Amino acid sequence: MGNASIPQEAGKDPETKAKLSSKLSGWSWARVQKNARLNEITTLFRNHGKKLYLVGGAVRDLFRGKEPHDWDLATDANPDEVTALFRGLKPRAAVIPTGIKHGTVTVHYRGAAFEVTTFRIESDYRDGRRPESVVFAPDIEDDLSRRDFTMNSVALELPGGKAADPFGGIKDINRKVIRCVGNPQERFEEDGLRPLRAVRFAAQLGFTVEESTLRRIRPSLSITAGVSEERVRDELDKIIGSSQPSAAFRLMERTGLLELLLPELFACRGIEQKGYHRFDVLDHSLLACDYAARRDFPMAVRMAALFHDIGKPDTRQAGGPGIWTFYQHEKHSAELAGCLMTRLRYPNSRIAEVRRLIACHMFHYDDVWSDGAVRRFIIRVGEENLENIYRLRRCDSYGTTGIEAPAEELAALISRVDKVLAENHVLSLKDLAVSGKDLMAAGIKPGKTMGIILNELLETVVDDPDSNSRGTLLDIALKFNEKYRS
């Protein structure tokens, strides 16, 4: 079984078109037919008498007329049989037991990965994530019954394309509705991440969550509370990376998910700002994040837009009738964002980038800024973050009024910054004409004092670029050293 090359004739069956479900467009079916690797794998299974179905997000995307990104497969072959099918193939295929306990292997074939899962029935979800009992099943309908939402419980038989749709998923896809398979309460208790997946799909796909499904999220929050931080983080990334993140966050607020998972953001509801602001802090933040998504800004900017004002509830003070102040809220927001992202196990590099953007977002440029002030702005933000801080300011401005700011709003500052960068001014310690070794050679001991002196030299050169010469800086350094020793 399986020690032969994969045949190449898959997808050329003259009966294929006749077998194709009439509800799948010709364009969508062409996407399947043009996937040579998928067709070759299909022929391999068929030649060995095994059933094979396309399942999951690929099917949902095909019925939406979208290009699939992942090609997940379901079969009546057990994992050992799947492994045997691919053993010794030419070209070579690697089978990785990525979820062997639950019947899933990942097949790496000709530069592509296919997740292949044996038809199965699951039961006894004791930890709100994994089933205690997995039984392999003979039919695709049994396998589809364990899926989370009807739109994900449609399968296409390969090679013919006949749809298996026992729960009305095609209809729900056409109606753009997210509905649980069977009892929503049971589905959410099986896996506490499913409520978050429901609202994430709403943002990603532009679908609505069916009311009875939505109502069962709040009673399931205790199960969701036990979901690992990494799984929550991955869903949050998909929400923020969607075309309209606010669609998910508003559903999260309505169902209790926001207070449970992002309490710092939830606390922004009802925090009025007045002045130029038309919205409270939460709506302002969601609008800013939506703007970042609409402009396809990088993830760090999207996250900074979402979290840039979460320090306002703690820093708000009355400044007069109907007037509120939020002194140094950017600093507190950066700290809270760092704690939130650390809790969700984000990489340190992403945390540092988002914190820097948030901490620096409250700049107020006008033409009276000196060249030194412009250089300090660059140093504070970091040259590598300049484009993103401009983007964040555009997001912040949009979130204030719901109207896009004129393109020239930042033009004067950007022009000044570009001029400074073109002149190759000193913008960091490494640009100084002296180093720590030079200071040691001049008799200054390494340690905290040397660090202070180097920063003082940088400040001196930022104000007076002409002072960046070795002799001048050593003289200044020795004077600072005498000052700190006395």
Residue, then its C-alpha position, 0 to 999 in steps of 0.5 A: m500500500g502506497n509505494a508508488s508515485i502519485p498519478q497525475e490524472a486527478g481532476k480530469d474525470p469527465e463526470t466531475k462537472a455533473k457531480l459538482s454541487s450546483k451551489l458551488s460556482g464554476w469559478s470556485w470549483a476551478r480553484v480546486q481543479k487547478n490545485a495539482r497537488l490536491n488532485e494528485i493526493t485525491t487520486l492516491f486515496r481514490n486508488h486505494g479505496k479511501k474516501l476523501y473530503l475537503v473540509g473547513g475554511a477552504v470549503r467556506d471560502l469556496f462557497r463565498g467565492k474567495e480564494p482558499h488559503d488552507w486545504d484541510l482534508a478528512t478521510d475514512a483512512n486512519p492515521d496509520e493508513v494515511t502514513a502508509l499511503f505516503r510512505g516511499l512516494k516519489p516525489r517524497a512526502a513527509v507525514i508529521p503526526t501533529g495531532i495523532k491522538h485526535g486522528t490528525v496528521t500533516v502531509h508535506y508534499r511538493g512544497a505544500a502542507f495538507e492537514v488530514t484528519t480521520f473521520r471522528i466523533e468526540s465526547d467528554y470535554r472536561d477541560g473546556r478544550r480537548p475531548e477525553s474520548v475520540v472515536f474514529a467514525p465511518d462517515i463524513e456526517d459523523d465527523l461534521s457533527r463535531r464542528d463548531f459552526t454550521m458554516n464550518s460543517v460543510a464538506l466537498e467529496l473529492p474528486g467529484g465535488k458533491a457537498a455534504d451539508p447535514f446542518g444547513g451550512i451552505k444556507d448560512i454561508n449565503r445568509k452570512v450567519i454564524r450559527c452553532v452546530g446543534n446546541p450552542q451551550e454544548r458547543f461552547e462548553e466543549d471548547g471555551l475558545r469557540p465564543l471568541r472564534a464566533v465574534r472573530f469570524a464576524a469581524q473577519l467575514g462580515f457575518t452576523v452571529e445568530e441570536s441564540t448562538l450569541r445569547r449562550i456566550r455569556p453563560s459559557l464565560s467560566i469555560t472561556a476563562g480557562v482557555s490558555e493565554e496563547r490561544v486567546r492571543d492568536e484569536l485577538d491577532k486575527i480580530i485586529g488583523s481583520s478588516q473591521p476589528s470593532a465588529a468583534f470588540r462590540l460583540m465581545e462587550r455585549t457578551g461579557l468577553l471584553e470584560l473577561l479577556l481585555p478588562e483594560l479596554f472594557a474599562c474605557r466604556g463611559i469615559e467621556q473626554k469632551g473637547y474635540h472628542r465626539f466619543d468616549v474612550l472605548d468608541h474612540s479606540l475602536l474607531a482608531c483601530d478600524y482606521a488602522a485596519r482600513r488603511d492596512f497599517p502594520m499590526a503594531v500600529r493596529m494594536a497601538a491604536l486599540f490600546h493607546d488610551i487605556g490609561k485614561p480611566d485611571t488618570r482622568q481628573a476633572g478640569g472644570p465643568g464638563i472638562w476632563t484632563f488625562y495627565q500623562h495618560e500615554k505613559h500609563s497606557a503604555e504600561l498597561a498595554g505592556c502588562l496586557m500583552t505580557r499576560l497574553r504571551y506576546p513576544n517581547s519585541r512586539i510589546a516593546e514596539v507597541r509600548r514605544l508607539i503608545a508612549c510617544h503618541m502625544f506629541h504636539y508639533d508647531d513651527v516654533w520647534s527648534d532643530g534640537a527639538v526635532r532631533r529629540f523627537i526622532i530620538r524619543v520615537g526612534e528612527e525605525n518607528l517614525e512612519n508608524i508614529y505618523r500612522l498612529r497619529r492619523c488613527d488617533s485623529y480619525g478616532t477623535t471625530g470619525i472624520e479623516a484628517p487632512a493629509e497635510e496635517l503632519a506634512a510640516l513635521i515630516s518635512r523637518v524630520d526628513k531634513v534632519l535625517a538627510e543631514n546625518h545628525v547625531l541621533s544616538l550614542k553610537d553617533l557620538a565622536v567618543s565612546g565608552k572606551d574613550l572615556m575610560a582612557a581619559g580616566i572616567k570609570p565605567g559604571k552608572t556615572m559613565g552612562i549618565i555622562l554619555n547621555e549628557l554628551l548626546e544632549t549637548v550634541v543634539d543641541d549643538p551638532d558642531s560640538n561632536s568632535r573628540g576633543t570637545l566631547l572629552d573636555i565636556a565629559l571630564k567636566f561632568n565627571e568632576k561635577y558628579r565626583s564632588 
